[in-house]
Amino acid sequence: MCAKAVALAARPEGMPKTSDFQIVEVESNDPTDGEIQVKNICMSVDPYMRGRMVDRKSYVPPFQIGEPLTGGAIGKVIKSAHPDFKEGDFVSSHWGWRDGFTARADGIERLGEIVAPASEYLGAIGMPGMTAYAGLLEVGALKDGETVFVSGAAGAVGSIVGQIAKLKNCHVIGSAGSEEKVDLLTKELGFDSAFNYNDGNLLSHLRELAPEGIDVYFDNVGAEHLEAALMCMRPFGRIPLCGAIATYNDTAPRPGPNNLSMAIGLGLTLRGFIVTHFNHMKDQFRKDMETWVTKGEIVTKETTYEGIESAGDAFIGLFTGANTGKMIVNL
Amino acid sequence: MCAKAVALAARPEGMPKTSDFQIVEVESNDPTDGEIQVKNICMSVDPYMRGRMVDRKSYVPPFQIGEPLTGGAIGKVIKSAHPDFKEGDFVSSHWGWRDGFTARADGIERLGEIVAPASEYLGAIGMPGMTAYAGLLEVGALKDGETVFVSGAAGAVGSIVGQIAKLKNCHVIGSAGSEEKVDLLTKELGFDSAFNYNDGNLLSHLRELAPEGIDVYFDNVGAEHLEAALMCMRPFGRIPLCGAIATYNDTAPRPGPNNLSMAIGLGLTLRGFIVTHFNHMKDQFRKDMETWVTKGEIVTKETTYEGIESAGDAFIGLFTGANTGKMIVNL
C-alpha cells in the first residue's frame, strides 16, 4: 500500500514558493513486530520548519531534497503490531506531511481519550499551546497582574499566550498583521488592546498602549518588534524568545536590535527556548489546557487547508499572514 | 575651606577629550549636625560614567554641565558631626571626582577595619569586584567545571571574573586589547587562554580556544564580541550582560548581533544587570573577596594616575585601553 507525501523539490531561497514542494509516494505496508499503521487525520505546518529547509546545523537536522518532510500530525491506528496500540486509537506523531504511514510505535504518542476535535491536539492542546504555556509561565515567569505584550498575537502560539495571560489577570497587548486580526484579538479573544504592525510606527503604538511599560514581552517575531519592545520594558522585565518569523526568509543575516544594552540598566532577561525543553510540564499542561478549551475559557482559531496537495501552500501562508490561529491541513 | 573637583565642561561627542573636563572649586566647610568632612585618598573612574555624560534618561540621572561629577571614592574622616563616624575612619562614598568634601553621612559607608590598601576597596573589594562576583555567580549561575569566556578580561571587572571562575575550577578564556594584556591574563592571572581582539577575527579565535563551546559568556564589551560569542554558546548557556564599552562612545545606535535568534534553539539566557541589584550579596562578597585578595588567590592589578587634575585623562584612558585592571586616581 502507498501513501502520498510532500517532499522538498528545492531548497527555498527567501520566501518559499509552490514549486519548492512536490508530491511523492511512500510505502505504508502492513505493520510488523512493534510497528503500527496509521491514517493521518490532519497535519500541522509550523514556522520552525522553515529553518529545517536550509542546509545548516541547527537544533533539528535539515530536511533533504526529495525526501518526505516531517512534522506534527494526528492520526488513527488502522492496524497494530504493538501491544500498547489498538485499531481506532488516536495518535500524535511526527509523521506529518503525508496522509498515512507505517512506523515503529516507539516515539509515537497514544493520545488516550480526547475531549476536543483532533486538530486541537496540533494547536491549543498541542505543540503551539504548550509553547505558549511554558514560554509565558516558566520562561517569562509571569506574575498575576503584569503587563504582557505578545507579537504575532493572532498566530497559533500568540493567540494562546494572550489568553493565558488574561486568565492570570494580566493586562494584555497584541500585535498582528491586519485590521481583521486586530479585531479578532480585542473582540473575540479578550485582549485589552491590539495594533496592526503594518500600520504606522511600532514604537508609537506600544508607547500609547503600554504607557507604564511592559513586564513580559513574548517575542514571536524578532527584528523591529524586539527593538521596539526593548524601548518599553519595565525594570526586571522578561523576554521569552520564541520565534523570529520576521527573519526566517531572510537570505542574509539581519542586524539585531540596536538597543540591547538597555537590558543592562533595567536588569532585563532575554531567554530563548523551544518547547521540548519543557517536557516535564506536559501532563500539567494537557490537564489545564483541556479544561480551558472545553470550558471555552480559551477560544481557539484555525485556518484550514484541504488535502495533502495543499500542504505546501498552507506552509507558505504562514509567512504571508494567511492564517489566523493555528494553520491545519486536513487529510 | 575649599576642595578641588572635576566638572563637565562640555558633553563629550564620541570619544571624550581633555577639554570636556574642567577643575572647579567646591566648598567643604566644617561639618554640622549629621555631617562628616572627608579627605579623599583615591577615586574611581568607570565606564558606566560615560552614559551619565549624555543628557538622556537612564538608570542614573545625567551629569550637568559645570557641576562636579560624582563617582566612587575612598577617603578618611577628618572631622565628624555624626555619632557613627570618628576622625580617622575610612569611608567609601559616591563623592569622587574631588579631593575632599563635607556631606551628610547617610549613604556613606563606613568601611570598618580594612585588610588591604584603600584602593582595593574601589577595585577587587569594591564595585567592580562585586560586579564580577554577582554577575558570574548569580546572573551567570556558574557551575563548577564549565567553560567561561570573558571579554575586556584585563579590565577591573573582567580580571576578577576570570579569576573567580578559576577558583570554581572552570576553563577560562579571556579577550583583551593588546599582547601585553594577553600575557598578563595567561601568565599572571591564571587564565587558561586569551587572545588579542585587535589581532584577527574574533570568531576564529573563539572557535580555536573553545572548540567545545562556551557555557558562560560574561559580556563587558557588546557589539561584535557578543555576536561572536553567540556563535559558540553551548545549549542552555548564560550571558550576563554587564557592559558594552565598545559602543559607549558611538554617536548613533549600532546594529545589535545579527544572530540573536540562536538563543532560541540553544535555550540561551541573556540577562542584563547592574551591581546595585545585588546588594543582598554584599556581606558575603566582602568576606570572600577579602580572603581571596589577602591570601593572593586573586591577583589585583591597578593603573594609577596622580592628582585630581589627571582624572579626566584617566577616564579617557578607559576607552583607549590605557588601563590594565582597575583605573585609580590617587588624590
HADDOCK unambig.tbl for C-alpha pairs under 7 A between the chains (distance, minus, plus):
assign (segid A and resid 59 and name CA) (segid B and resid 265 and name CA) 5.55 0.50 0.50
assign (segid A and resid 241 and name CA) (segid B and resid 264 and name CA) 5.98 0.50 0.50
assign (segid A and resid 242 and name CA) (segid B and resid 264 and name CA) 6.19 0.50 0.50
assign (segid A and resid 244 and name CA) (segid B and resid 261 and name CA) 6.70 0.50 0.50
assign (segid A and resid 253 and name CA) (segid B and resid 258 and name CA) 5.74 0.50 0.50
assign (segid A and resid 254 and name CA) (segid B and resid 258 and name CA) 5.37 0.50 0.50
assign (segid A and resid 255 and name CA) (segid B and resid 255 and name CA) 5.32 0.50 0.50
assign (segid A and resid 255 and name CA) (segid B and resid 256 and name CA) 5.77 0.50 0.50
assign (segid A and resid 255 and name CA) (segid B and resid 257 and name CA) 6.13 0.50 0.50
assign (segid A and resid 255 and name CA) (segid B and resid 258 and name CA) 4.40 0.50 0.50
assign (segid A and resid 256 and name CA) (segid B and resid 255 and name CA) 5.75 0.50 0.50
assign (segid A and resid 256 and name CA) (segid B and resid 256 and name CA) 4.06 0.50 0.50
assign (segid A and resid 256 and name CA) (segid B and resid 257 and name CA) 4.78 0.50 0.50
assign (segid A and resid 256 and name CA) (segid B and resid 258 and name CA) 4.57 0.50 0.50
assign (segid A and resid 256 and name CA) (segid B and resid 260 and name CA) 6.75 0.50 0.50
assign (segid A and resid 257 and name CA) (segid B and resid 255 and name CA) 6.12 0.50 0.50
assign (segid A and resid 257 and name CA) (segid B and resid 256 and name CA) 4.78 0.50 0.50
assign (segid A and resid 258 and name CA) (segid B and resid 253 and name CA) 5.75 0.50 0.50
assign (segid A and resid 258 and name CA) (segid B and resid 254 and name CA) 5.37 0.50 0.50
assign (segid A and resid 258 and name CA) (segid B and resid 255 and name CA) 4.40 0.50 0.50
assign (segid A and resid 258 and name CA) (segid B and resid 256 and name CA) 4.57 0.50 0.50
assign (segid A and resid 260 and name CA) (segid B and resid 256 and name CA) 6.75 0.50 0.50
assign (segid A and resid 261 and name CA) (segid B and resid 244 and name CA) 6.71 0.50 0.50
assign (segid A and resid 263 and name CA) (segid B and resid 271 and name CA) 6.99 0.50 0.50
assign (segid A and resid 263 and name CA) (segid B and resid 272 and name CA) 4.70 0.50 0.50
assign (segid A and resid 264 and name CA) (segid B and resid 241 and name CA) 5.99 0.50 0.50
assign (segid A and resid 264 and name CA) (segid B and resid 242 and name CA) 6.20 0.50 0.50
assign (segid A and resid 264 and name CA) (segid B and resid 272 and name CA) 3.83 0.50 0.50
assign (segid A and resid 264 and name CA) (segid B and resid 273 and name CA) 4.75 0.50 0.50
assign (segid A and resid 264 and name CA) (segid B and resid 274 and name CA) 6.33 0.50 0.50
assign (segid A and resid 265 and name CA) (segid B and resid 59 and name CA) 5.58 0.50 0.50
assign (segid A and resid 265 and name CA) (segid B and resid 272 and name CA) 6.92 0.50 0.50
assign (segid A and resid 265 and name CA) (segid B and resid 273 and name CA) 6.13 0.50 0.50
assign (segid A and resid 265 and name CA) (segid B and resid 274 and name CA) 5.98 0.50 0.50
assign (segid A and resid 266 and name CA) (segid B and resid 273 and name CA) 7.00 0.50 0.50
assign (segid A and resid 267 and name CA) (segid B and resid 271 and name CA) 6.71 0.50 0.50
assign (segid A and resid 267 and name CA) (segid B and resid 272 and name CA) 4.63 0.50 0.50
assign (segid A and resid 267 and name CA) (segid B and resid 273 and name CA) 4.39 0.50 0.50
assign (segid A and resid 267 and name CA) (segid B and resid 274 and name CA) 6.89 0.50 0.50
assign (segid A and resid 268 and name CA) (segid B and resid 271 and name CA) 5.73 0.50 0.50
assign (segid A and resid 268 and name CA) (segid B and resid 272 and name CA) 5.30 0.50 0.50
assign (segid A and resid 269 and name CA) (segid B and resid 269 and name CA) 6.91 0.50 0.50
assign (segid A and resid 269 and name CA) (segid B and resid 270 and name CA) 5.80 0.50 0.50
assign (segid A and resid 269 and name CA) (segid B and resid 271 and name CA) 4.27 0.50 0.50
assign (segid A and resid 269 and name CA) (segid B and resid 272 and name CA) 6.39 0.50 0.50
assign (segid A and resid 270 and name CA) (segid B and resid 269 and name CA) 5.80 0.50 0.50
assign (segid A and resid 270 and name CA) (segid B and resid 270 and name CA) 5.06 0.50 0.50
assign (segid A and resid 270 and name CA) (segid B and resid 271 and name CA) 6.13 0.50 0.50
assign (segid A and resid 271 and name CA) (segid B and resid 263 and name CA) 7.00 0.50 0.50
assign (segid A and resid 271 and name CA) (segid B and resid 267 and name CA) 6.70 0.50 0.50
assign (segid A and resid 271 and name CA) (segid B and resid 268 and name CA) 5.73 0.50 0.50
assign (segid A and resid 271 and name CA) (segid B and resid 269 and name CA) 4.26 0.50 0.50
assign (segid A and resid 271 and name CA) (segid B and resid 270 and name CA) 6.15 0.50 0.50
assign (segid A and resid 272 and name CA) (segid B and resid 263 and name CA) 4.71 0.50 0.50
assign (segid A and resid 272 and name CA) (segid B and resid 264 and name CA) 3.81 0.50 0.50
assign (segid A and resid 272 and name CA) (segid B and resid 265 and name CA) 6.92 0.50 0.50
assign (segid A and resid 272 and name CA) (segid B and resid 267 and name CA) 4.61 0.50 0.50
assign (segid A and resid 272 and name CA) (segid B and resid 268 and name CA) 5.30 0.50 0.50
assign (segid A and resid 272 and name CA) (segid B and resid 269 and name CA) 6.39 0.50 0.50
assign (segid A and resid 273 and name CA) (segid B and resid 264 and name CA) 4.74 0.50 0.50
assign (segid A and resid 273 and name CA) (segid B and resid 265 and name CA) 6.14 0.50 0.50
assign (segid A and resid 273 and name CA) (segid B and resid 266 and name CA) 6.98 0.50 0.50
assign (segid A and resid 273 and name CA) (segid B and resid 267 and name CA) 4.38 0.50 0.50
assign (segid A and resid 274 and name CA) (segid B and resid 264 and name CA) 6.32 0.50 0.50
assign (segid A and resid 274 and name CA) (segid B and resid 265 and name CA) 5.99 0.50 0.50
assign (segid A and resid 274 and name CA) (segid B and resid 267 and name CA) 6.88 0.50 0.50
